[in-house]
Amino acid sequence: DQNFYDAIKAQVLNKKLYFISVLSDTLILIEDWYRDNQPEMFQSWQPGLTREYIDSLVSNLPFCLSQETYTLYQWHNGSAIHFPLETAINIY
């Protein structure tokens, strides 16, 4: 029944959107902690990328990035904690 599948799809989407919201909130908490406790490291963090720029970088990859990966690189594009997206793609 199509209504059943639509209901399941909506539930999955709601859970995924909730997870992305929790991820975004957690990244804000991490950023606040580093800004307050490790300002030198925080200063080295690169600004986030736009979705359009990320799409242009990954357009030739044989897989799609998860929404979580987009969220991470839109938050910051690299730091001492993770590679800039350009570097990660070159390593791949």
N, CA, C and O atoms as CSV, one atom per row, in Angstrom:
chain,resi,resn,atom,element,x,y,z
A,1,ASP,N,N,0.839,-1.182,0.000
A,1,ASP,CA,C,0.000,0.000,0.000
A,1,ASP,C,C,0.890,1.252,0.000
A,1,ASP,O,O,1.799,1.365,0.822
A,2,GLN,N,N,0.635,2.170,-0.899
A,2,GLN,CA,C,1.459,3.371,-1.044
A,2,GLN,C,C,1.443,4.234,0.215
A,2,GLN,O,O,2.464,4.825,0.568
A,3,ASN,N,N,0.301,4.315,0.896
A,3,ASN,CA,C,0.222,5.116,2.118
A,3,ASN,C,C,1.158,4.588,3.189
A,3,ASN,O,O,1.765,5.359,3.932
A,4,PHE,N,N,1.271,3.254,3.267
A,4,PHE,CA,C,2.185,2.641,4.236
A,4,PHE,C,C,3.629,3.051,3.936
A,4,PHE,O,O,4.361,3.461,4.837
A,5,TYR,N,N,4.034,2.940,2.676
A,5,TYR,CA,C,5.394,3.297,2.298
A,5,TYR,C,C,5.665,4.788,2.498
A,5,TYR,O,O,6.758,5.171,2.916
A,6,ASP,N,N,4.691,5.614,2.206
A,6,ASP,CA,C,4.839,7.057,2.428
A,6,ASP,C,C,5.009,7.356,3.917
A,6,ASP,O,O,5.807,8.213,4.295
A,7,ALA,N,N,4.256,6.648,4.756
A,7,ALA,CA,C,4.360,6.850,6.207
A,7,ALA,C,C,5.736,6.425,6.718
A,7,ALA,O,O,6.339,7.118,7.537
A,8,ILE,N,N,6.222,5.300,6.239
A,8,ILE,CA,C,7.562,4.830,6.642
A,8,ILE,C,C,8.621,5.819,6.169
A,8,ILE,O,O,9.523,6.175,6.927
A,9,LYS,N,N,8.514,6.259,4.928
A,9,LYS,CA,C,9.477,7.220,4.384
A,9,LYS,C,C,9.482,8.505,5.214
A,9,LYS,O,O,10.548,9.055,5.490
A,10,ALA,N,N,8.319,8.983,5.608
A,10,ALA,CA,C,8.226,10.195,6.428
A,10,ALA,C,C,8.876,9.986,7.786
A,10,ALA,O,O,9.543,10.886,8.295
A,11,GLN,N,N,8.690,8.811,8.380
A,11,GLN,CA,C,9.317,8.528,9.677
A,11,GLN,C,C,10.831,8.504,9.563
A,11,GLN,O,O,11.526,9.056,10.416
A,12,VAL,N,N,11.340,7.879,8.532
A,12,VAL,CA,C,12.790,7.828,8.313
A,12,VAL,C,C,13.335,9.229,8.101
A,12,VAL,O,O,14.363,9.589,8.675
A,13,LEU,N,N,12.664,10.015,7.291
A,13,LEU,CA,C,13.107,11.377,7.038
A,13,LEU,C,C,13.099,12.194,8.320
A,13,LEU,O,O,14.040,12.945,8.576
A,14,ASN,N,N,12.062,12.061,9.124
A,14,ASN,CA,C,11.999,12.793,10.387
A,14,ASN,C,C,13.146,12.414,11.309
A,14,ASN,O,O,13.738,13.283,11.949
A,15,LYS,N,N,13.468,11.124,11.384
A,15,LYS,CA,C,14.576,10.683,12.236
A,15,LYS,C,C,15.901,11.210,11.704
A,15,LYS,O,O,16.761,11.626,12.481
A,16,LYS,N,N,16.074,11.197,10.379
A,16,LYS,CA,C,17.310,11.696,9.787
A,16,LYS,C,C,17.436,13.200,10.027
A,16,LYS,O,O,18.516,13.679,10.376
A,17,LEU,N,N,16.363,13.940,9.847
A,17,LEU,CA,C,16.402,15.376,10.106
A,17,LEU,C,C,16.692,15.647,11.569
A,17,LEU,O,O,17.417,16.588,11.890
A,18,TYR,N,N,16.133,14.832,12.468
A,18,TYR,CA,C,16.423,14.985,13.896
A,18,TYR,C,C,17.897,14.751,14.147
A,18,TYR,O,O,18.524,15.510,14.887
A,19,PHE,N,N,18.471,13.703,13.539
A,19,PHE,CA,C,19.887,13.412,13.734
A,19,PHE,C,C,20.749,14.563,13.235
A,19,PHE,O,O,21.707,14.951,13.905
A,20,ILE,N,N,20.426,15.114,12.073
A,20,ILE,CA,C,21.196,16.231,11.533
A,20,ILE,C,C,21.103,17.421,12.476
A,20,ILE,O,O,22.088,18.130,12.679
A,21,SER,N,N,19.937,17.643,13.048
A,21,SER,CA,C,19.763,18.735,14.006
A,21,SER,C,C,20.636,18.507,15.241
A,21,SER,O,O,21.280,19.436,15.729
A,22,VAL,N,N,20.656,17.271,15.743
A,22,VAL,CA,C,21.499,16.942,16.896
A,22,VAL,C,C,22.964,17.114,16.524
A,22,VAL,O,O,23.740,17.647,17.318
A,23,LEU,N,N,23.354,16.677,15.340
A,23,LEU,CA,C,24.730,16.842,14.882
A,23,LEU,C,C,25.100,18.317,14.823
A,23,LEU,O,O,26.156,18.712,15.318
A,24,SER,N,N,24.249,19.127,14.230
A,24,SER,CA,C,24.522,20.566,14.127
A,24,SER,C,C,24.646,21.194,15.510
A,24,SER,O,O,25.548,21.996,15.752
A,25,ASP,N,N,23.750,20.834,16.410
A,25,ASP,CA,C,23.817,21.362,17.781
A,25,ASP,C,C,25.106,20.939,18.469
A,25,ASP,O,O,25.717,21.732,19.185
A,26,THR,N,N,25.521,19.700,18.257
A,26,THR,CA,C,26.754,19.199,18.863
A,26,THR,C,C,27.967,19.929,18.296
A,26,THR,O,O,28.887,20.266,19.041
A,27,LEU,N,N,27.981,20.176,16.999
A,27,LEU,CA,C,29.094,20.916,16.395
A,27,LEU,C,C,29.193,22.327,16.969
A,27,LEU,O,O,30.294,22.841,17.163
A,28,ILE,N,N,28.061,22.949,17.240
A,28,ILE,CA,C,28.070,24.277,17.865
A,28,ILE,C,C,28.683,24.198,19.257
A,28,ILE,O,O,29.474,25.063,19.635
A,29,LEU,N,N,28.326,23.171,20.024
A,29,LEU,CA,C,28.908,22.997,21.358
A,29,LEU,C,C,30.418,22.776,21.280
A,29,LEU,O,O,31.171,23.331,22.079
A,30,ILE,N,N,30.851,21.976,20.330
A,30,ILE,CA,C,32.291,21.733,20.143
A,30,ILE,C,C,32.987,23.038,19.795
A,30,ILE,O,O,34.038,23.353,20.353
A,31,GLU,N,N,32.410,23.790,18.881
A,31,GLU,CA,C,33.000,25.067,18.479
A,31,GLU,C,C,33.113,26.014,19.676
A,31,GLU,O,O,34.148,26.647,19.878
A,32,ASP,N,N,32.050,26.104,20.458
A,32,ASP,CA,C,32.074,26.977,21.647
A,32,ASP,C,C,33.162,26.556,22.619
A,32,ASP,O,O,33.868,27.402,23.168
A,33,TRP,N,N,33.304,25.242,22.837
A,33,TRP,CA,C,34.326,24.761,23.763
A,33,TRP,C,C,35.723,25.126,23.266
A,33,TRP,O,O,36.545,25.630,24.032
A,34,TYR,N,N,35.991,24.873,21.995
A,34,TYR,CA,C,37.316,25.193,21.453
A,34,TYR,C,C,37.582,26.692,21.472
A,34,TYR,O,O,38.699,27.114,21.773
A,35,ARG,N,N,36.592,27.492,21.161
A,35,ARG,CA,C,36.757,28.947,21.185
A,35,ARG,C,C,37.147,29.411,22.590
A,35,ARG,O,O,37.995,30.290,22.748
A,36,ASP,N,N,36.517,28.812,23.612
A,36,ASP,CA,C,36.767,29.215,24.996
A,36,ASP,C,C,38.010,28.581,25.603
A,36,ASP,O,O,38.671,29.205,26.433
A,37,ASN,N,N,38.342,27.359,25.209
A,37,ASN,CA,C,39.401,26.600,25.882
A,37,ASN,C,C,40.662,26.372,25.060
A,37,ASN,O,O,41.733,26.144,25.622
A,38,GLN,N,N,40.549,26.431,23.754
A,38,GLN,CA,C,41.697,26.227,22.864
A,38,GLN,C,C,41.667,27.277,21.763
A,38,GLN,O,O,41.555,26.922,20.589
A,39,PRO,N,N,41.764,28.564,22.107
A,39,PRO,CA,C,41.585,29.608,21.088
A,39,PRO,C,C,42.603,29.546,19.959
A,39,PRO,O,O,42.289,29.910,18.825
A,40,GLU,N,N,43.829,29.087,20.253
A,40,GLU,CA,C,44.832,28.995,19.185
A,40,GLU,C,C,44.413,27.963,18.145
A,40,GLU,O,O,44.520,28.203,16.943
A,41,MET,N,N,43.939,26.822,18.612
A,41,MET,CA,C,43.494,25.790,17.683
A,41,MET,C,C,42.241,26.261,16.941
A,41,MET,O,O,42.106,26.043,15.737
A,42,PHE,N,N,41.339,26.900,17.660
A,42,PHE,CA,C,40.115,27.388,17.035
A,42,PHE,C,C,40.433,28.374,15.912
A,42,PHE,O,O,39.758,28.364,14.882
A,43,GLN,N,N,41.423,29.206,16.086
A,43,GLN,CA,C,41.790,30.187,15.064
A,43,GLN,C,C,42.275,29.528,13.783
A,43,GLN,O,O,42.210,30.133,12.713
A,44,SER,N,N,42.762,28.296,13.877
A,44,SER,CA,C,43.276,27.605,12.686
A,44,SER,C,C,42.162,26.941,11.865
A,44,SER,O,O,42.422,26.463,10.761
A,45,TRP,N,N,40.957,26.904,12.372
A,45,TRP,CA,C,39.867,26.254,11.658
A,45,TRP,C,C,39.476,27.066,10.437
A,45,TRP,O,O,39.359,28.290,10.498
A,46,GLN,N,N,39.278,26.375,9.337
A,46,GLN,CA,C,38.865,27.035,8.104
A,46,GLN,C,C,37.352,27.258,8.115
A,46,GLN,O,O,36.607,26.482,8.713
A,47,PRO,N,N,36.907,28.323,7.451
A,47,PRO,CA,C,35.452,28.533,7.377
A,47,PRO,C,C,34.774,27.411,6.606
A,47,PRO,O,O,35.409,26.698,5.830
A,48,GLY,N,N,33.487,27.270,6.831
A,48,GLY,CA,C,32.715,26.239,6.150
A,48,GLY,C,C,32.555,26.512,4.663
A,48,GLY,O,O,32.763,27.627,4.184
A,49,LEU,N,N,32.182,25.469,3.957
A,49,LEU,CA,C,31.973,25.543,2.509
A,49,LEU,C,C,30.482,25.622,2.209
A,49,LEU,O,O,29.656,25.195,3.016
A,50,THR,N,N,30.150,26.161,1.064
A,50,THR,CA,C,28.751,26.147,0.636
A,50,THR,C,C,28.418,24.771,0.064
A,50,THR,O,O,29.304,24.035,-0.371
A,51,ARG,N,N,27.169,24.449,0.071
A,51,ARG,CA,C,26.722,23.179,-0.503
A,51,ARG,C,C,27.085,23.110,-1.983
A,51,ARG,O,O,27.480,22.056,-2.482
A,52,GLU,N,N,26.952,24.225,-2.676
A,52,GLU,CA,C,27.253,24.258,-4.108
A,52,GLU,C,C,28.736,23.973,-4.353
A,52,GLU,O,O,29.086,23.255,-5.289
A,53,TYR,N,N,29.602,24.534,-3.514
A,53,TYR,CA,C,31.041,24.287,-3.686
A,53,TYR,C,C,31.374,22.827,-3.386
A,53,TYR,O,O,32.155,22.202,-4.103
A,54,ILE,N,N,30.781,22.294,-2.330
A,54,ILE,CA,C,30.999,20.877,-2.017
A,54,ILE,C,C,30.541,20.013,-3.189
A,54,ILE,O,O,31.248,19.092,-3.598
A,55,ASP,N,N,29.360,20.311,-3.727
A,55,ASP,CA,C,28.859,19.554,-4.887
A,55,ASP,C,C,29.844,19.608,-6.049
A,55,ASP,O,O,30.054,18.603,-6.727
A,56,SER,N,N,30.447,20.768,-6.284
A,56,SER,CA,C,31.403,20.880,-7.395
A,56,SER,C,C,32.653,20.045,-7.138
A,56,SER,O,O,33.229,19.491,-8.074
A,57,LEU,N,N,33.075,19.951,-5.880
A,57,LEU,CA,C,34.266,19.158,-5.561
A,57,LEU,C,C,34.029,17.664,-5.691
A,57,LEU,O,O,34.926,16.923,-6.091
A,58,VAL,N,N,32.836,17.222,-5.359
A,58,VAL,CA,C,32.565,15.781,-5.310
A,58,VAL,C,C,31.843,15.258,-6.544
A,58,VAL,O,O,31.483,14.082,-6.593
A,59,SER,N,N,31.629,16.103,-7.532
A,59,SER,CA,C,30.821,15.693,-8.690
A,59,SER,C,C,31.398,14.507,-9.450
A,59,SER,O,O,30.648,13.771,-10.091
A,60,ASN,N,N,32.705,14.303,-9.396
A,60,ASN,CA,C,33.320,13.195,-10.136
A,60,ASN,C,C,33.596,11.963,-9.277
A,60,ASN,O,O,34.150,10.978,-9.766
A,61,LEU,N,N,33.218,12.012,-8.009
A,61,LEU,CA,C,33.430,10.843,-7.158
A,61,LEU,C,C,32.416,9.755,-7.490
A,61,LEU,O,O,31.297,10.056,-7.907
A,62,PRO,N,N,32.797,8.493,-7.308
A,62,PRO,CA,C,31.883,7.396,-7.659
A,62,PRO,C,C,30.857,7.087,-6.567
A,62,PRO,O,O,30.240,6.021,-6.586
A,63,PHE,N,N,30.672,7.991,-5.635
A,63,PHE,CA,C,29.703,7.812,-4.556
A,63,PHE,C,C,29.174,9.182,-4.151
A,63,PHE,O,O,29.723,10.215,-4.532
A,64,CYS,N,N,28.107,9.169,-3.378
A,64,CYS,CA,C,27.509,10.414,-2.879
A,64,CYS,C,C,27.917,10.611,-1.425
A,64,CYS,O,O,28.066,9.647,-0.674
A,65,LEU,N,N,28.093,11.853,-1.043
A,65,LEU,CA,C,28.374,12.150,0.359
A,65,LEU,C,C,27.088,12.083,1.164
A,65,LEU,O,O,26.007,12.394,0.664
A,66,SER,N,N,27.222,11.677,2.401
A,66,SER,CA,C,26.074,11.670,3.301
A,66,SER,C,C,25.740,13.104,3.719
A,66,SER,O,O,26.579,14.000,3.627
A,67,GLN,N,N,24.530,13.301,4.169
A,67,GLN,CA,C,24.134,14.612,4.665
A,67,GLN,C,C,24.999,15.019,5.854
A,67,GLN,O,O,25.279,16.203,6.040
A,68,GLU,N,N,25.422,14.047,6.655
A,68,GLU,CA,C,26.287,14.325,7.797
A,68,GLU,C,C,27.629,14.897,7.351
A,68,GLU,O,O,28.174,15.789,8.001
A,69,THR,N,N,28.158,14.387,6.249
A,69,THR,CA,C,29.416,14.902,5.724
A,69,THR,C,C,29.244,16.322,5.214
A,69,THR,O,O,30.102,17.175,5.438
A,70,TYR,N,N,28.141,16.576,4.531
A,70,TYR,CA,C,27.843,17.955,4.115
A,70,TYR,C,C,27.775,18.875,5.332
A,70,TYR,O,O,28.349,19.964,5.326
A,71,THR,N,N,27.076,18.435,6.365
A,71,THR,CA,C,26.937,19.246,7.581
A,71,THR,C,C,28.299,19.561,8.179
A,71,THR,O,O,28.553,20.698,8.578
A,72,LEU,N,N,29.175,18.569,8.246
A,72,LEU,CA,C,30.511,18.768,8.811
A,72,LEU,C,C,31.302,19.799,8.015
A,72,LEU,O,O,31.893,20.707,8.600
A,73,TYR,N,N,31.321,19.673,6.700
A,73,TYR,CA,C,32.121,20.594,5.888
A,73,TYR,C,C,31.454,21.955,5.697
A,73,TYR,O,O,32.131,22.928,5.366
A,74,GLN,N,N,30.156,22.039,5.897
A,74,GLN,CA,C,29.519,23.347,5.906
A,74,GLN,C,C,29.796,24.066,7.225
A,74,GLN,O,O,29.757,25.295,7.286
A,75,TRP,N,N,30.073,23.308,8.267
A,75,TRP,CA,C,30.427,23.864,9.573
A,75,TRP,C,C,31.826,24.463,9.512
A,75,TRP,O,O,32.004,25.659,9.739
A,76,HIS,N,N,32.816,23.632,9.204
A,76,HIS,CA,C,34.208,24.071,9.025
A,76,HIS,C,C,34.854,23.161,7.995
A,76,HIS,O,O,34.590,21.959,7.961
A,77,ASN,N,N,35.694,23.736,7.165
A,77,ASN,CA,C,36.397,22.957,6.144
A,77,ASN,C,C,37.807,22.658,6.612
A,77,ASN,O,O,38.782,23.164,6.058
A,78,GLY,N,N,37.898,21.849,7.613
A,78,GLY,CA,C,39.208,21.413,8.040
A,78,GLY,C,C,39.700,22.128,9.277
A,78,GLY,O,O,39.374,23.284,9.545
A,79,SER,N,N,40.507,21.380,10.021
A,79,SER,CA,C,41.098,21.854,11.265
A,79,SER,C,C,42.140,20.821,11.669
A,79,SER,O,O,42.478,19.927,10.893
A,80,ALA,N,N,42.637,20.950,12.872
A,80,ALA,CA,C,43.547,19.929,13.381
A,80,ALA,C,C,42.807,18.612,13.606
A,80,ALA,O,O,43.428,17.561,13.765
A,81,ILE,N,N,41.469,18.679,13.619
A,81,ILE,CA,C,40.649,17.506,13.891
A,81,ILE,C,C,40.283,16.748,12.611
A,81,ILE,O,O,40.188,15.521,12.627
A,82,HIS,N,N,40.080,17.456,11.527
A,82,HIS,CA,C,39.720,16.768,10.272
A,82,HIS,C,C,40.298,17.513,9.073
A,82,HIS,O,O,40.505,18.726,9.102
A,83,PHE,N,N,40.553,16.729,8.003
A,83,PHE,CA,C,41.136,17.278,6.778
A,83,PHE,C,C,40.165,18.229,6.079
A,83,PHE,O,O,38.951,18.040,6.146
A,84,PRO,N,N,40.702,19.254,5.406
A,84,PRO,CA,C,39.855,20.014,4.484
A,84,PRO,C,C,39.328,19.051,3.404
A,84,PRO,O,O,39.986,18.065,3.072
A,85,LEU,N,N,38.163,19.340,2.875
A,85,LEU,CA,C,37.541,18.440,1.907
A,85,LEU,C,C,38.432,18.236,0.693
A,85,LEU,O,O,38.538,17.117,0.190
A,86,GLU,N,N,39.070,19.287,0.217
A,86,GLU,CA,C,39.945,19.146,-0.950
A,86,GLU,C,C,41.057,18.123,-0.685
A,86,GLU,O,O,41.380,17.316,-1.557
A,87,THR,N,N,41.633,18.159,0.504
A,87,THR,CA,C,42.695,17.219,0.875
A,87,THR,C,C,42.141,15.799,0.963
A,87,THR,O,O,42.762,14.857,0.469
A,88,ALA,N,N,40.976,15.644,1.590
A,88,ALA,CA,C,40.384,14.313,1.699
A,88,ALA,C,C,40.111,13.713,0.330
A,88,ALA,O,O,40.332,12.520,0.121
A,89,ILE,N,N,39.636,14.525,-0.603
A,89,ILE,CA,C,39.367,14.019,-1.954
A,89,ILE,C,C,40.675,13.638,-2.653
A,89,ILE,O,O,40.740,12.610,-3.328
A,90,ASN,N,N,41.707,14.457,-2.496
A,90,ASN,CA,C,42.995,14.135,-3.117
A,90,ASN,C,C,43.596,12.863,-2.553
A,90,ASN,O,O,44.218,12.095,-3.288
A,91,ILE,N,N,43.424,12.626,-1.265
A,91,ILE,CA,C,43.915,11.380,-0.655
A,91,ILE,C,C,43.152,10.180,-1.193
A,91,ILE,O,O,43.720,9.109,-1.407
A,92,TYR,N,N,41.842,10.378,-1.410
A,92,TYR,CA,C,41.020,9.288,-1.937
A,92,TYR,C,C,41.508,8.888,-3.312
A,92,TYR,O,O,40.945,7.983,-3.928
